[in-house]
Amino acid sequence: MPYQRLIVERQNSVLRVTLNRFEARNALDALAMDELSRAFRDAAKDSDIRVAVLSGAGSDFCAGGDLVWMSQCARAPMAKNKKEAQRLLDMFVAIDEAPFAVVAKVQGNCFGAGLGLIGACDVVVAASDSRFAFSEAKLGLIPAVVSTFVIPKIGFGQARRLYVTAQIFSAQFGQDIGLVHEIADAAGLENKVQQTIVHVLSTAPGTTALSKAYLRQFEGLNRKGRVANAVNALAKIRATPQAKEGFTAFFEKRQPKWSL
């Protein structure tokens, strides 16, 4: 089924997913959410995909939730309202749980639900003049669903400040609080993304999925559980063919076969 809200392109092991509703600043309506969920769920079934780049067409990455969609949710019966909130969550989860690295390429404005998108990504590369805001409070809302994906990165202290003020902040501030990882000027943004792709492709296939699954499990464990899980995880991964190839390549002073 063709996409109406996205452009999805495959370049060898790299998937490009572009929000393509630039006339609405890539605001997320129900169709956009469903298509993003589908794009990432389908890609998760393809073991050859190593990296996905999530970007926005036009001048902005994502203005947040579509206001028409949100106003319709507000007027809907509670059961329908909850279903639409679940739709938003499902989209974030599809990105967050992707077994490959997901890189956000951010330019212009990234507001509201757009922050949930980048919170669900593994690496965020932003233009130096991009702007961010948890803008929900200005619409009488709170960043409820978004919180699951941004608080682990920015912490409760920054979340409290940014949620109650709804203030706009810069890419540099976003980097300072852990939301943004790399900053480049507009001309160098794609080059910075390419550098990240090269780094990911230099790693052993499968380790990205294992690392992400390990971190998701880590969050829900107490100290005792984390220690036990760490021992099991390391012992299992060291016994895999890819780990053995990594060790062999190191001692033979050559590149591992997966990077050739």
N, C-alpha and C positions, 0 to 999 in steps of 0.2 A: 504494500500500500504506500503510495507516495506521500511525502511529508508536505504539509501546508505551512507550518510554522518554523520549520528547520531546514537547513541545508546539511546533509550528511554525506561526507566524502571519505573514501578509504584510500590511503597512500601506503601500500605495503603493510607494515605492522602498526601504522599510525592512523587513527580515526579522527576526523575533524567534524565536530558538531557545532553548527553555528545557529544561534537564535536569529531568525530571519523575519522579524516583525518590526523593522526599523522605523516604520511610520508611527508606531506606538512606543518607540524607545525600548522595544523588545520586552514589553510588559507581558507577564505570564497569565494567560487565560486558561480555561480548562483544556482546550485543545493543545496548547503549547505544553502543558504539564504532562498530558497523556503521551504526546509525541516524544518528549524527553525521556519519560519512563521507558517507552518502547525502544527507543534508540539504544539506551544503555543496557536494557535487559537483553535485547537481541545481540548486542556486541559481546556481552558476557558469555555467550554461548560459543564464541569464536576464540579458540585458544591462541590463534596467531596474532591477535591484537594485543599490543604491548602498552600502547599509550593512546589516550584520547585527549584532544584539545577542545575545550569548551569556550566559545567566544560569542560575541554579539555583532551582528551586521550594523553598519551605520556608525553614528557618533557615540552611542552608549552601549554598555554591556547589558544592563537590565535595569529598568526603572522600578521593578518590584512586581507585585500582583496587579493584574488588570483591574482598574477601578469599576468597570461595568460588572465584571465577574464577581468582585467582592461585594458590590451593592446588591447583586442578585442573591448571593449567599446570605446576606444580612436579613433579607426579606423572606427567605425560605423557611419551611418548617425545620425544627431542630434536627430531625433525622437527616434531612437533605444537607443541612449546614455541616453536620459532622462528616457526612460522606465527602463533601468538598474539601474539608480540612484533611481528611485521609488521603485525598488525591494529591494534595500538596506534599504531604509527608512521603507518600509512595515515590514521588519524583526525586526527592532528596535522597531517600534510601537507595534507589536504583543507582544514583551517582556514587554515593558513599560506599556502597558494597561492591562496586565494579571490581573485578579481579585484576584489572590493569591500572596503571597510573593515570590519574585524571589531572590535567593541567588547565587551570583557568587563565585565559588571556583577557585582561580587563582594560577597557578604555572608557573614558567618559564617566557617566554616572552609574553607580552600583548601589541601589537603594532597596530597602525592605527585603522581599523574598530573594532579591539578587544576592544579598549577603548570605542567605541560606545556600544558594548555589555554590558560592565560592567556599563556604564553610564545609561543604560536602566534598570538595576537591582536595587532592593531595598536595598540589603545588599551586600557588597563586602568583602570577606574574602580572604586574599592573603598570600602566603608563604613569609617569611621574605627575601628570596633571589630572589623574582620575580622582573621583570624589565618591565618598561612601557615607551612608547614613542608615541607622535603624529608624526609619521614618514613620513607623506604625502609629506611634502615639499622636501624631498630627492628624490622624484619621480616626482617633478614638479607639485604636487597637493596641495590642501588645505583640512582640515578636515571639509568640508561643512556640510554634512548630520550628521556627528558625533556631531557637535556643539550643535544641538538641545538637546542632552541628557547629554552632559558633562558640558556645561557652567553653567547650574543651580547648579551644584555641586562645580565647581572649581572657578567660577567667571571670569569676563572678564580680570582682571589683570593677573592671572596665565595663562589663555588661550593665551593671546597675547605673553607672554614670551615663552611658550612651543610650540606654533604653529610656531613661526619664527625661533626658534633654533632647533626644532626637536630633542632636546637632550633626552637621556635616563635618566630616574629617578627611584629611588628606591621605594619599597613598603612603607617605612617610610615617604618619601616625599609625596607619594600619599595619605597617611593618613593625613599628615599635611595640605594638601590643600583640603581635603574633598572627594577625589575620592575613597579611600579605608577606610573601617570602622574597620576591625579587621585584626591583623597580627599574624601569628603563624609560628613556624618552620615547615619544611616539614613533620616531624613525627606527629605534632599536628594539622595539617591543617584540617583533617576530623573531629577531635574531636571539633574543634572550630565551624565548620559548624553544627555539631550535636547540640551544645549548642544553636545556633541561631534557629534551627528548633524547639527545645523544647520551647524556648521563644515564637515563633509564635503560636505554638499549644496550648499555655496556654491562648491565647486571644479568645474572642468570635468569632465564625464563622460568616463571613460576614463583620466584622469590617475592615479587610484588604482591601477589595474591596471598601468599603465606604471611608476609609482614603485616598486611592490612587486617587479615583475619586475627592475627596474634594481638594486634593493638586493640581491636574491638573487644576481644575477650579480656584483655588486660584491664580495661576500664572498669569492668564489673566484678573484679576479684579483690578480696582483701589481701593483706601482705602475705599471709601464709599461702593463699591460693596462687598468688603471683610467683612466689618462689618455686612452688611445685610445678607450675605450668612452664616456667622458664627452663627448668631442667629437662622436662619432657620434650619441649619444643626444640631445644638445641641438640639433644641426643638424636632425635628423629631426622632433623635436617642434615646433620653431619653424615648420616648414613645413606643419603640420597646420591644417585649418580652425578647430579650436577655439582654437589659439594666435592665429591671425589675428583671430578674433572677440574674444579677450581684449584684444589690443592696441587694436583698433578701439574697443571699449567704453571702455577707459581714456581714450583721447584725445577721445572724444565725451562724456566725463563721464556715462556711463550704466551701468546694470547689464548684464553680458553676457547674451545671450539664454538661456543655460542656467539662469540663476538667477531668471528671471522666473516 
